Amino acid sequence: MSTPLPTSKKTPVLRIVACLVFPLALVACGNPKEASKANFKKALEDYFTENCSRLPVNVQTFPIVMNGGLPQNAVKYNALVEAGLLTRTELPVSTPVPLQGVRVLPNIEYNLTGKGKTLFKEGGGLLSGKPSGFCFGHVEIASIDSFSEPAQLNGQTISQVTFTANPILDDWAKSPTIQRAFPENTSGKSGQMTLPLVLMNDGWRFPLN
């Protein structure tokens, strides 16, 4: 008569057999293609780990020169100068003005500092989801709150995932000047976001990843 295996050795064997034999057991064995809060959280964490939060700027690259005075968005550039990410150089230019002769108008050149070069990321424009800007922190996923039933759209399986995000700011982005210049980005408040996740051959992914 054979002696039964101890419970501690039997359980892993049974689990492996279940994963191999019963397709429904894939859920319990960690199927990365399952529509689950755990898989969606991992997909979002992977995306936000690879992609920093950016302070958006209205240019694709530096240096830039603002002609004939300072437009309204120069407040943002000057805040980045104070934070040590940009330099600001005034380049006076003589400009003919009707009935006034020659008038000197300032051209302001903004360029990246060494610190700015390490933080600036070129993007694809504001509508791309990845605008050009300066990395100022990252996002932590506090919870997956809900998700839609996966559905087909343009040949892909997509689920709309709603989650609570905690923004984590780098120290330089906490300065009062940066906070005033970029209030919509640096509030530091947690909030809900909804993003589409796409089912790939190895699991779920945010499509801009």
Contacts in CASP RR format, 6 or more apart in sequence:
PFRMAT RR
TARGET T0000
AUTHOR 0000-0000-0000
METHOD contacts of the structure
MODEL  1
MSTPLPTSKKTPVLRIVACLVFPLALVACGNPKEASKANFKKALEDYFTE
NCSRLPVNVQTFPIVMNGGLPQNAVKYNALVEAGLLTRTELPVSTPVPLQ
GVRVLPNIEYNLTGKGKTLFKEGGGLLSGKPSGFCFGHVEIASIDSFSEP
AQLNGQTISQVTFTANPILDDWAKSPTIQRAFPENTSGKSGQMTLPLVLM
NDGWRFPLN
4 10 0 8 1.000
5 13 0 8 1.000
15 29 0 8 1.000
18 25 0 8 1.000
18 28 0 8 1.000
18 29 0 8 1.000
19 25 0 8 1.000
19 26 0 8 1.000
19 28 0 8 1.000
19 29 0 8 1.000
26 34 0 8 1.000
27 34 0 8 1.000
27 36 0 8 1.000
32 39 0 8 1.000
32 202 0 8 1.000
32 203 0 8 1.000
32 204 0 8 1.000
33 39 0 8 1.000
33 199 0 8 1.000
33 203 0 8 1.000
33 204 0 8 1.000
35 147 0 8 1.000
35 149 0 8 1.000
35 150 0 8 1.000
35 159 0 8 1.000
35 204 0 8 1.000
37 144 0 8 1.000
37 147 0 8 1.000
39 203 0 8 1.000
39 204 0 8 1.000
40 144 0 8 1.000
40 147 0 8 1.000
40 159 0 8 1.000
40 161 0 8 1.000
40 163 0 8 1.000
40 197 0 8 1.000
40 204 0 8 1.000
41 141 0 8 1.000
41 144 0 8 1.000
41 163 0 8 1.000
42 204 0 8 1.000
43 197 0 8 1.000
43 203 0 8 1.000
43 204 0 8 1.000
43 205 0 8 1.000
43 206 0 8 1.000
44 141 0 8 1.000
44 144 0 8 1.000
44 161 0 8 1.000
44 163 0 8 1.000
44 195 0 8 1.000
44 197 0 8 1.000
44 206 0 8 1.000
45 141 0 8 1.000
46 205 0 8 1.000
46 209 0 8 1.000
47 205 0 8 1.000
47 206 0 8 1.000
47 208 0 8 1.000
47 209 0 8 1.000
48 138 0 8 1.000
48 139 0 8 1.000
48 140 0 8 1.000
48 141 0 8 1.000
49 138 0 8 1.000
50 209 0 8 1.000
51 130 0 8 1.000
51 208 0 8 1.000
51 209 0 8 1.000
52 121 0 8 1.000
52 135 0 8 1.000
52 136 0 8 1.000
52 137 0 8 1.000
52 138 0 8 1.000
53 135 0 8 1.000
53 136 0 8 1.000
53 137 0 8 1.000
53 138 0 8 1.000
53 139 0 8 1.000
53 167 0 8 1.000
53 185 0 8 1.000
54 121 0 8 1.000
54 130 0 8 1.000
54 131 0 8 1.000
54 132 0 8 1.000
54 133 0 8 1.000
54 134 0 8 1.000
54 135 0 8 1.000
54 136 0 8 1.000
55 76 0 8 1.000
55 80 0 8 1.000
55 133 0 8 1.000
55 134 0 8 1.000
55 136 0 8 1.000
55 173 0 8 1.000
55 178 0 8 1.000
55 182 0 8 1.000
55 185 0 8 1.000
55 186 0 8 1.000
56 126 0 8 1.000
56 131 0 8 1.000
56 132 0 8 1.000
56 133 0 8 1.000
56 185 0 8 1.000
57 76 0 8 1.000
57 77 0 8 1.000
57 80 0 8 1.000
57 131 0 8 1.000
57 132 0 8 1.000
57 133 0 8 1.000
57 134 0 8 1.000
58 73 0 8 1.000
59 132 0 8 1.000
60 122 0 8 1.000
60 123 0 8 1.000
60 124 0 8 1.000
60 125 0 8 1.000
60 132 0 8 1.000
61 122 0 8 1.000
61 132 0 8 1.000
62 86 0 8 1.000
62 110 0 8 1.000
62 111 0 8 1.000
62 112 0 8 1.000
62 120 0 8 1.000
63 109 0 8 1.000
63 110 0 8 1.000
63 111 0 8 1.000
63 112 0 8 1.000
64 109 0 8 1.000
64 110 0 8 1.000
65 91 0 8 1.000
65 107 0 8 1.000
65 108 0 8 1.000
65 109 0 8 1.000
65 110 0 8 1.000
66 74 0 8 1.000
66 107 0 8 1.000
66 108 0 8 1.000
66 109 0 8 1.000
66 110 0 8 1.000
67 93 0 8 1.000
67 105 0 8 1.000
67 107 0 8 1.000
68 93 0 8 1.000
68 95 0 8 1.000
68 105 0 8 1.000
68 106 0 8 1.000
68 107 0 8 1.000
69 105 0 8 1.000
69 106 0 8 1.000
69 107 0 8 1.000
69 108 0 8 1.000
70 106 0 8 1.000
70 108 0 8 1.000
74 108 0 8 1.000
75 181 0 8 1.000
76 181 0 8 1.000
76 182 0 8 1.000
77 86 0 8 1.000
77 88 0 8 1.000
77 110 0 8 1.000
78 88 0 8 1.000
78 181 0 8 1.000
79 177 0 8 1.000
79 178 0 8 1.000
79 180 0 8 1.000
79 181 0 8 1.000
79 182 0 8 1.000
80 86 0 8 1.000
80 110 0 8 1.000
80 134 0 8 1.000
80 178 0 8 1.000
80 181 0 8 1.000
81 87 0 8 1.000
81 88 0 8 1.000
81 110 0 8 1.000
82 175 0 8 1.000
82 177 0 8 1.000
82 178 0 8 1.000
83 172 0 8 1.000
83 173 0 8 1.000
83 175 0 8 1.000
83 177 0 8 1.000
83 178 0 8 1.000
84 113 0 8 1.000
84 115 0 8 1.000
84 116 0 8 1.000
84 172 0 8 1.000
85 112 0 8 1.000
85 113 0 8 1.000
85 115 0 8 1.000
85 116 0 8 1.000
85 119 0 8 1.000
85 120 0 8 1.000
85 134 0 8 1.000
85 172 0 8 1.000
86 110 0 8 1.000
86 111 0 8 1.000
86 112 0 8 1.000
86 113 0 8 1.000
86 116 0 8 1.000
87 110 0 8 1.000
87 111 0 8 1.000
87 112 0 8 1.000
87 113 0 8 1.000
88 108 0 8 1.000
88 109 0 8 1.000
88 110 0 8 1.000
89 108 0 8 1.000
89 109 0 8 1.000
89 111 0 8 1.000
90 106 0 8 1.000
90 107 0 8 1.000
90 108 0 8 1.000
90 109 0 8 1.000
91 106 0 8 1.000
91 107 0 8 1.000
91 108 0 8 1.000
91 109 0 8 1.000
92 104 0 8 1.000
92 105 0 8 1.000
92 106 0 8 1.000
92 107 0 8 1.000
93 104 0 8 1.000
93 105 0 8 1.000
93 106 0 8 1.000
93 107 0 8 1.000
94 102 0 8 1.000
94 103 0 8 1.000
94 104 0 8 1.000
95 102 0 8 1.000
95 103 0 8 1.000
95 104 0 8 1.000
95 105 0 8 1.000
96 102 0 8 1.000
96 103 0 8 1.000
97 103 0 8 1.000
112 120 0 8 1.000
116 134 0 8 1.000
119 134 0 8 1.000
119 135 0 8 1.000
119 136 0 8 1.000
120 132 0 8 1.000
120 133 0 8 1.000
120 134 0 8 1.000
120 135 0 8 1.000
121 130 0 8 1.000
121 132 0 8 1.000
121 133 0 8 1.000
121 134 0 8 1.000
121 135 0 8 1.000
122 132 0 8 1.000
123 130 0 8 1.000
123 131 0 8 1.000
123 132 0 8 1.000
123 133 0 8 1.000
124 130 0 8 1.000
124 131 0 8 1.000
124 132 0 8 1.000
125 131 0 8 1.000
125 132 0 8 1.000
128 208 0 8 1.000
129 208 0 8 1.000
130 208 0 8 1.000
135 170 0 8 1.000
136 169 0 8 1.000
136 170 0 8 1.000
136 172 0 8 1.000
136 173 0 8 1.000
136 178 0 8 1.000
136 185 0 8 1.000
136 186 0 8 1.000
137 167 0 8 1.000
137 168 0 8 1.000
137 169 0 8 1.000
137 170 0 8 1.000
137 173 0 8 1.000
138 167 0 8 1.000
138 168 0 8 1.000
139 165 0 8 1.000
139 166 0 8 1.000
139 167 0 8 1.000
139 168 0 8 1.000
140 165 0 8 1.000
140 166 0 8 1.000
140 167 0 8 1.000
140 168 0 8 1.000
141 163 0 8 1.000
141 164 0 8 1.000
141 165 0 8 1.000
141 166 0 8 1.000
142 163 0 8 1.000
142 164 0 8 1.000
142 165 0 8 1.000
142 166 0 8 1.000
142 190 0 8 1.000
143 163 0 8 1.000
143 164 0 8 1.000
144 161 0 8 1.000
144 162 0 8 1.000
144 163 0 8 1.000
145 162 0 8 1.000
145 163 0 8 1.000
145 164 0 8 1.000
145 192 0 8 1.000
146 161 0 8 1.000
146 162 0 8 1.000
147 159 0 8 1.000
147 160 0 8 1.000
147 161 0 8 1.000
147 162 0 8 1.000
147 197 0 8 1.000
148 159 0 8 1.000
148 160 0 8 1.000
148 161 0 8 1.000
149 159 0 8 1.000
150 157 0 8 1.000
150 158 0 8 1.000
150 159 0 8 1.000
150 199 0 8 1.000
151 157 0 8 1.000
151 158 0 8 1.000
151 159 0 8 1.000
152 158 0 8 1.000
156 198 0 8 1.000
156 199 0 8 1.000
157 198 0 8 1.000
157 199 0 8 1.000
158 196 0 8 1.000
158 197 0 8 1.000
158 198 0 8 1.000
158 199 0 8 1.000
159 196 0 8 1.000
159 197 0 8 1.000
159 199 0 8 1.000
159 204 0 8 1.000
160 194 0 8 1.000
160 195 0 8 1.000
160 196 0 8 1.000
160 197 0 8 1.000
161 194 0 8 1.000
161 195 0 8 1.000
161 196 0 8 1.000
161 197 0 8 1.000
162 192 0 8 1.000
162 193 0 8 1.000
162 194 0 8 1.000
163 192 0 8 1.000
163 193 0 8 1.000
163 194 0 8 1.000
163 195 0 8 1.000
164 190 0 8 1.000
164 191 0 8 1.000
164 192 0 8 1.000
165 190 0 8 1.000
165 191 0 8 1.000
165 192 0 8 1.000
165 193 0 8 1.000
166 190 0 8 1.000
167 187 0 8 1.000
167 188 0 8 1.000
167 189 0 8 1.000
167 190 0 8 1.000
169 186 0 8 1.000
169 188 0 8 1.000
172 178 0 8 1.000
173 179 0 8 1.000
173 182 0 8 1.000
173 186 0 8 1.000
174 186 0 8 1.000
178 186 0 8 1.000
179 186 0 8 1.000
195 206 0 8 1.000
196 206 0 8 1.000
196 207 0 8 1.000
197 204 0 8 1.000
197 205 0 8 1.000
197 206 0 8 1.000
198 204 0 8 1.000
198 205 0 8 1.000
198 206 0 8 1.000
198 207 0 8 1.000
END
